[in-house]
């Protein structure tokens, strides 16, 4: 690698990673009444990134793929900021904010392959508690094999019914691994939602599957086309990787969390643990659910006290209804959480899944 290329990478990576962290903070703490204060909290890392990217010169042809990935990560990050800055200036609404944030997982997807070459990038894709975990860092240094890393199966943006998978680079088939199936929110997709969980699956050692609903959202009413598709996906994953049948978590955000109840409370569900996040629940679900399935079923409910879409009282009532029906319910209410995904809960969910 030429000195000029190294200098460019050293110049652009820190502001890029800093800008991505700021977007992650914004996405987690987004609450409509607090929009201005959250914008103030993140500052202007996009200005620094834009200036750094502008200084990158021409690179030799052999580094074209690396340059393309770095440029794409920068451009997607800056597109996300451009969208939320536009709303900050009074143009657009909350829908425009969510549309802008779709660029964040695209930036992460472009950047992730560089984690094998650049330790700061690899470090970014670990949760904070494990960034100095020497044993983990040593395992990651081995690098990905043909059976590990990120895979997409008919899960291009705009498609429905496919799935994305992350398998830790240090995966071996000589033992079974916990499985996390994470369901996106309404109008979302699995390819993007994968990044809500990847840091923790990579840090703590879990196979992660992020399916995409067969329709615009999960089959919450009418014909359930999603549960059969989930079973198809599960069969495909278990045929290729070694999954622990006693540690299979179905989790999801918003509509994805609600579908955890719809599908996961069925008596034939293979999932051993359910963890809906920021979801809604109708008491009738507990009444029509398989009574034997509910007995002792581990359910971990996470909800925000500031949730404007599904008020927190709904989650409190759900906890009471499921506990009364015999489920083993853990309830976590987060004071500063609105209707966004709290990535900080993932490590606790994996510890719970592993019986820790």
C-alpha positions in Angstrom: 0.0 0.0 0.0 1.5 3.4 -1.0 2.3 6.1 1.5 -0.3 8.4 -0.1 -3.1 5.8 0.3 -2.1 5.1 3.9 -2.2 8.8 4.6 -5.6 9.2 3.1 -7.0 6.2 5.1 -5.5 7.6 8.3 -7.1 11.0 7.6 -10.6 9.7 6.7 -11.2 6.7 9.0 -11.4 8.5 12.4 -13.9 11.2 11.2 -15.9 8.5 9.4 -16.1 6.3 12.5 -16.9 9.3 14.7 -19.7 10.3 12.3 -21.2 6.8 12.4 -21.1 6.7 16.2 -22.9 10.1 16.2 -25.6 8.7 13.9 -26.0 5.7 16.1 -26.4 8.0 19.1 -29.0 10.1 17.2 -30.9 7.0 16.1 -31.0 5.6 19.6 -32.0 8.9 21.3 -34.4 10.2 18.7 -37.6 11.4 20.3 -39.7 14.0 18.4 -40.0 16.6 21.2 -36.2 16.3 21.8 -35.1 16.5 18.2 -33.3 19.8 18.6 -31.4 18.8 21.8 -30.3 15.5 20.2 -29.0 17.4 17.2 -27.1 19.7 19.5 -25.6 16.7 21.4 -24.1 15.1 18.2 -22.5 18.3 17.0 -21.2 18.5 13.4 -19.1 15.4 12.7 -20.4 15.5 9.2 -18.5 18.7 8.5 -15.3 17.1 9.6 -15.9 14.0 7.5 -16.8 16.0 4.4 -13.5 18.0 4.7 -11.5 14.8 5.2 -13.1 13.0 2.3 -12.4 16.0 0.0 -8.6 15.7 0.7 -8.4 12.1 -0.7 -6.4 12.1 -3.9 -6.1 9.6 -6.7 -5.3 6.0 -5.8 -3.6 3.3 -7.9 -5.9 0.9 -9.7 -5.1 -2.0 -7.4 -6.8 -0.2 -4.6 -10.0 0.6 -6.5 -12.2 -1.8 -4.5 -10.9 -0.4 -1.2 -11.5 3.2 -2.4 -15.0 2.3 -3.6 -16.0 0.9 -0.2 -14.5 3.8 1.7 -16.2 6.4 -0.6 -19.5 4.5 -0.3 -19.3 4.4 3.5 -18.5 8.2 3.5 -21.2 9.1 1.0 -24.0 7.1 2.8 -23.0 8.6 6.1 -23.1 12.1 4.7 -26.4 11.3 3.0 -27.9 10.4 6.4 -26.7 13.6 7.9 -28.0 15.6 4.9 -31.4 14.2 5.4 -31.6 15.0 9.1 -30.0 18.4 8.6 -32.8 19.2 6.1 -35.4 18.4 8.8 -33.4 20.5 11.3 -33.9 23.4 8.9 -37.6 22.9 8.9 -38.0 20.9 5.7 -39.7 17.5 6.3 -41.0 15.6 9.2 -40.3 12.4 11.3 -40.9 10.3 8.2 -38.0 12.1 6.5 -35.8 11.5 9.5 -36.4 7.8 9.3 -35.8 7.8 5.6 -32.5 9.6 6.1 -31.5 7.0 8.7 -31.8 4.2 6.1 -28.4 5.3 4.9 -26.8 4.3 8.2 -26.9 0.5 7.7 -25.8 1.0 4.1 -22.7 2.8 5.3 -22.0 0.0 7.8 -22.5 -2.6 5.1 -20.0 -0.9 2.9 -17.5 -0.5 5.7 -17.6 -3.9 7.4 -15.4 -5.8 4.9 -12.6 -3.4 5.8 -12.6 -4.7 9.4 -10.3 -7.5 8.3 -7.6 -5.0 7.3 -8.0 -2.1 9.7 -8.2 -2.6 13.5 -10.1 0.6 14.1 -12.8 -0.6 11.8 -12.9 -4.0 13.5 -13.0 -2.3 16.8 -16.0 -0.2 15.7 -18.0 -3.4 15.0 -17.6 -4.6 18.6 -19.6 -3.5 21.5 -17.9 -1.1 23.9 -17.4 -3.7 26.7 -15.4 -6.0 24.4 -13.1 -3.6 22.5 -10.2 -4.4 24.8 -11.0 -8.2 25.0 -7.7 -9.6 24.0 -9.0 -13.2 23.6 -11.7 -12.0 21.3 -9.4 -9.8 19.3 -7.1 -12.8 18.8 -9.9 -15.0 17.6 -11.0 -12.3 15.2 -7.4 -12.0 13.8 -7.8 -15.4 12.2 -10.2 -13.9 9.7 -13.3 -15.1 8.0 -13.7 -18.4 6.2 -16.2 -19.4 3.5 -18.6 -20.4 6.3 -18.4 -17.2 8.3 -19.1 -13.5 7.9 -22.2 -11.9 6.3 -24.5 -13.7 3.8 -27.6 -12.4 2.0 -30.2 -14.7 0.6 -32.6 -13.0 -1.8 -32.5 -10.0 0.5 -31.6 -7.0 -1.8 -33.1 -3.7 -0.7 -36.7 -3.6 -1.9 -37.2 -7.3 -2.0 -39.4 -9.2 0.4 -39.2 -12.6 2.2 -35.4 -13.1 2.0 -32.9 -13.0 4.9 -29.4 -11.9 5.9 -27.1 -13.9 8.2 -24.0 -13.0 10.3 -21.8 -15.9 11.5 -18.9 -14.9 13.8 -15.6 -15.1 12.0 -14.3 -17.5 14.8 -17.3 -19.9 14.3 -16.4 -23.6 14.4 -18.8 -26.5 13.8 -17.6 -28.6 16.7 -20.0 -27.0 19.1 -23.5 -25.6 18.9 -24.1 -21.8 18.9 -26.9 -19.6 20.2 -29.2 -18.3 17.5 -30.8 -14.8 17.3 -33.5 -14.2 14.8 -34.1 -10.4 14.8 -37.3 -9.0 13.1 -37.3 -5.5 11.7 -40.0 -2.9 12.3 -42.8 -1.9 9.9 -41.7 -1.0 6.4 -38.1 -2.1 7.3 -36.0 -4.9 5.9 -33.7 -7.5 7.4 -30.6 -6.4 5.5 -30.7 -3.1 7.4 -31.8 -4.4 10.7 -28.9 -6.9 10.8 -26.7 -3.9 11.9 -28.8 -3.3 15.1 -27.4 -6.6 16.4 -24.1 -7.3 14.6 -21.8 -5.8 17.1 -23.2 -7.9 19.9 -23.4 -11.1 17.9 -19.7 -10.6 16.9 -18.6 -9.7 20.4 -20.4 -12.4 22.3 -20.6 -15.3 19.8 -24.0 -15.8 18.3 -25.4 -16.7 14.9 -27.6 -13.8 13.8 -30.4 -14.0 11.3 -32.3 -11.0 10.1 -35.3 -11.9 7.8 -37.4 -9.6 5.8 -41.2 -9.8 6.0 -43.1 -11.2 3.1 -45.3 -8.1 3.0 -44.6 -4.4 3.8 -44.8 -5.4 7.5 -45.2 -8.7 9.4 -48.4 -10.7 9.2 -50.1 -9.3 12.2 -53.6 -9.8 10.9 -55.1 -12.2 8.3 -53.2 -15.0 6.7 -49.8 -15.6 8.3 -47.4 -16.0 5.4 -44.4 -15.0 7.6 -44.3 -17.9 10.1 -43.9 -20.5 7.3 -41.2 -18.4 5.7 -39.4 -18.1 9.1 -39.5 -21.9 9.4 -38.0 -22.2 5.9 -35.2 -19.7 6.8 -34.6 -21.5 10.1 -34.3 -24.8 8.3 -31.8 -23.3 5.8 -29.7 -21.8 8.6 -29.7 -25.0 10.7 -28.7 -27.1 7.8 -25.6 -25.0 7.2 -24.5 -24.0 10.7 -24.4 -25.7 14.1 -27.3 -24.2 16.1 -28.1 -24.9 19.8 -31.7 -26.0 19.8 -32.0 -24.9 23.5 -30.9 -21.3 22.8 -33.0 -20.0 19.9 -34.2 -16.4 20.4 -36.9 -14.7 18.4 -36.7 -10.9 18.9 -37.9 -7.9 17.1 -38.6 -4.2 17.1 -42.0 -2.6 16.9 -44.1 -4.6 14.4 -41.3 -7.2 14.5 -41.7 -7.4 18.3 -45.4 -7.8 18.0 -44.9 -10.6 15.5 -42.7 -12.3 18.1 -45.9 -12.8 20.0 -48.0 -13.7 17.0 -45.6 -16.4 15.8 -43.7 -17.3 19.0 -46.7 -18.1 21.2 -47.9 -20.8 18.8 -47.6 -24.2 20.3 -45.4 -25.5 17.4 -42.8 -22.6 17.6 -39.3 -23.9 17.8 -38.0 -20.7 19.5 -37.0 -21.2 23.1 -37.0 -17.5 24.1 -39.0 -14.5 23.0 -37.8 -10.9 23.3 -40.1 -8.2 21.9 -38.9 -4.6 21.9 -41.1 -1.6 21.7 -44.0 -3.8 20.6 -47.7 -3.9 21.1 -49.8 -6.8 22.4 -53.5 -7.5 22.7 -54.7 -9.3 25.8 -56.6 -11.7 23.5 -53.2 -13.0 22.3 -52.6 -14.5 25.8 -56.1 -16.0 25.8 -55.8 -17.7 22.4 -52.1 -18.7 22.8 -51.3 -22.3 23.4 -51.6 -22.7 27.2 -48.9 -25.4 27.4 -46.6 -23.2 25.3 -46.9 -20.3 27.8 -46.1 -22.3 30.9 -42.6 -21.2 31.9 -41.8 -19.7 28.5 -39.0 -17.2 28.9 -40.2 -13.8 27.6 -38.1 -10.6 27.9 -40.1 -7.4 27.3 -38.2 -4.2 26.6 -40.1 -0.9 26.3 -39.4 2.8 26.5 -41.1 5.1 28.9 -41.1 7.8 26.2 -42.6 5.5 23.5 -45.0 7.7 21.5 -46.3 4.9 19.2 -47.1 2.2 21.7 -47.5 3.8 25.1 -45.6 2.2 27.9 -48.8 1.2 29.7 -49.3 -1.4 26.9 -46.1 -3.1 27.8 -46.9 -3.1 31.6 -50.2 -4.7 30.9 -48.6 -7.2 28.6 -46.1 -8.2 31.3 -49.0 -8.7 33.8 -51.1 -10.7 31.3 -48.3 -13.1 30.2 -47.1 -13.6 33.8 -50.7 -14.5 34.8 -50.8 -17.0 32.0 -47.7 -18.7 33.3 -44.9 -17.3 31.2 -41.5 -16.5 32.8 -41.4 -12.8 32.1 -38.5 -10.4 32.5 -39.5 -6.8 32.1 -37.1 -3.9 31.3 -38.4 -0.4 31.1 -35.9 2.2 29.8 -36.5 5.8 31.0 -35.0 7.7 28.1 -36.1 5.3 25.3 -38.7 6.6 22.8 -39.8 4.4 19.8 -36.3 3.5 18.7 -34.1 0.4 19.0 -32.0 0.2 22.2 -28.9 -1.6 21.1 -27.6 -1.5 24.7 -30.2 -4.2 25.6 -28.6 -6.8 23.2 -25.8 -8.0 25.5 -28.3 -8.5 28.3 -30.6 -10.4 26.0 -27.7 -12.7 25.0 -26.7 -13.3 28.7 -30.4 -14.1 29.4 -30.5 -16.5 26.4 -27.3 -18.2 27.6 -28.7 -18.6 31.1 -26.1 -16.3 32.7 
